[in-house]
Amino acid sequence: MEQFTFIDLFCGIGGFHQAMVDLGGECVYASDIDAYCCKTYELNYGFKPDGDITKVKEEDIPKHDVLCGGFPCQAFSKAGKRLGFADETKGTLFFDILRILRYHKPKYALLENVRNLASHNNGNTWRVIHDSLVDIGYNVIDEPVIFSPHYIGIPQHRERVFIMCVRKDIGELPPFYFNIDRIPKCSIDDILQKDSEIEDLKRYQLKPEQIEWIDNWNEFIQGIKCDKLPGFPIWSDCLCPIEESPLYKDWDNQPGWAKNFVRKNSELWENNKEFINSWLEKAKKNNLFFGSKAKFEWQAGDCQKPNIWDHIMQIRPSGLRVKSGTYFPALVAITQTSIVGKRKRYLTPRECARLQSFPDTFIYDVKNSQAYKQFGNSINVSLVKLFAKYMFGDQEIQSKYSYDAQFGKGEIEPSLFPDYE
Ligand SMILES: C[S@@+](CC[C@H](N)C(=O)[O-])C[C@H]1O[C@@H](n2cnc3c(N)ncnc32)[C@H](O)[C@@H]1O
């Protein structure tokens, strides 16, 4: 479409807006309940979003060609009973999308939600959403399309469900295929700022005590002798004989997974007793080494010479998690901002903006906590463009994601949804 109008429901900071304007769209309505998001949205786009959508009558929303909505992922409590869509979606924010679509019947709608939507309630939630959209007159691909920025080389792993809807009189929507064996190489360098460009660099850098604490875990992973680096969680309190672990007191009531994890920690200790005992003595001298910081999760795979500082880290309630250094885990609205090992610092808000494909001209909230939250809630702009183009019938994009282009004739069975169940 050359020129079109769109509305931006649950607009956040405008991931959809950014993409749609780049494709020639004009925003005629936006809404979000969060005042901070609305401020950022207005600052960037000169458009003031309306408030709570549940209080807005559909007839008060202007006519539009495209409805966009990354609706919040509320549980569909009644989904599955299949009493007809009105009953099953009432009370959820998807219902508000539906009533606006039913009233205005725009040519297209592009919706987005968390990956879990595909499997929630044994796939019934997806069925209700799909069937509701079809019932009111849209072509929608039968299976949920799951896609992530890292599938097209953007270094963020963020699998989301994309729902493309084309009004039945406008045209068909061919099935979308993506071959997960063809994920391109990603590099985090594509989004990193040079340290010399970062204003107030100090606030992002790890403190000496944090570096020492991570160095301790680095010594641990480099010093233990084992066939394969431990893929199970390490809890320093369990690096001892099973009978001395804190879980042993109530051993009979421990669930199987807990017993298993204690056993594996104890076995690791047994095979590395001398090293671990002296390592523990030193590690405990660091003031940070307690609670969740005395736990460790190596998720960067097996390798000969492990070095934490080559990787990406997150400080989580379950411990220091180390992931391979090729792409970042999904930005999240809660603060678990990733640490870039090789820079010994946290991601900056500008780098988060880049991970969501916002241009460097994008102005983010002056409060970093808000900026991190907003980018964590947002949608990747490049993916909106990809799916909008696909939905609008762009021949080049449609053939790129055809079965033949992705799998070649008769090569392998399409496995677009590898672990859908
Ligand atoms: C997953 S986020 C969508 C983010 C957006 N796509 C973006 O690019 O930033 C969901 C948004 O829905 C908003 N929201 C939740 N309930 C709402 C309601 N009743 N009316 C309007 N917005 C609502 C939240 O404030 C949040 O910003």
PDBQT file of the ligand as one rigid body, heavy atoms in Angstrom, charges set to zero:
ROOT
HETATM    1  C1  LIG A 501       2.994  -5.476  25.327  1.00  0.00    +0.000 C 
HETATM    2  S1  LIG A 501       2.787  -3.773  25.559  1.00  0.00    +0.000 S 
HETATM    3  C2  LIG A 501       2.713  -3.207  23.904  1.00  0.00    +0.000 C 
HETATM    4  C3  LIG A 501       3.907  -2.367  23.542  1.00  0.00    +0.000 C 
HETATM    5  C4  LIG A 501       3.878  -1.733  22.173  1.00  0.00    +0.000 C 
HETATM    6  N1  LIG A 501       3.580  -2.645  21.118  1.00  0.00    +0.000 N 
HETATM    7  C5  LIG A 501       5.202  -1.037  21.891  1.00  0.00    +0.000 C 
HETATM    8  O1  LIG A 501       5.723  -1.152  20.773  1.00  0.00    +0.000 OA
HETATM    9  O2  LIG A 501       5.762  -0.397  22.797  1.00  0.00    +0.000 OA
HETATM   10  C6  LIG A 501       1.120  -3.670  26.077  1.00  0.00    +0.000 C 
HETATM   11  C7  LIG A 501       0.664  -2.256  26.398  1.00  0.00    +0.000 C 
HETATM   12  O3  LIG A 501      -0.745  -2.287  26.696  1.00  0.00    +0.000 OA
HETATM   13  C8  LIG A 501      -1.017  -1.235  27.599  1.00  0.00    +0.000 C 
HETATM   14  N2  LIG A 501      -2.356  -1.459  28.208  1.00  0.00    +0.000 N 
HETATM   15  C9  LIG A 501      -2.696  -2.366  29.145  1.00  0.00    +0.000 A 
HETATM   16  N3  LIG A 501      -4.010  -2.268  29.420  1.00  0.00    +0.000 NA
HETATM   17  C10 LIG A 501      -4.509  -1.290  28.640  1.00  0.00    +0.000 A 
HETATM   18  C11 LIG A 501      -5.799  -0.719  28.478  1.00  0.00    +0.000 A 
HETATM   19  N4  LIG A 501      -6.842  -1.146  29.207  1.00  0.00    +0.000 N 
HETATM   20  N5  LIG A 501      -5.954   0.285  27.591  1.00  0.00    +0.000 NA
HETATM   21  C12 LIG A 501      -4.905   0.739  26.863  1.00  0.00    +0.000 A 
HETATM   22  N6  LIG A 501      -3.648   0.248  26.983  1.00  0.00    +0.000 NA
HETATM   23  C13 LIG A 501      -3.459  -0.762  27.853  1.00  0.00    +0.000 A 
HETATM   24  C14 LIG A 501       0.169  -1.314  28.563  1.00  0.00    +0.000 C 
HETATM   25  O4  LIG A 501       0.341  -0.083  29.244  1.00  0.00    +0.000 OA
HETATM   26  C15 LIG A 501       1.334  -1.640  27.611  1.00  0.00    +0.000 C 
HETATM   27  O5  LIG A 501       2.025  -0.480  27.228  1.00  0.00    +0.000 OA
ENDROOT
TORSDOF 0
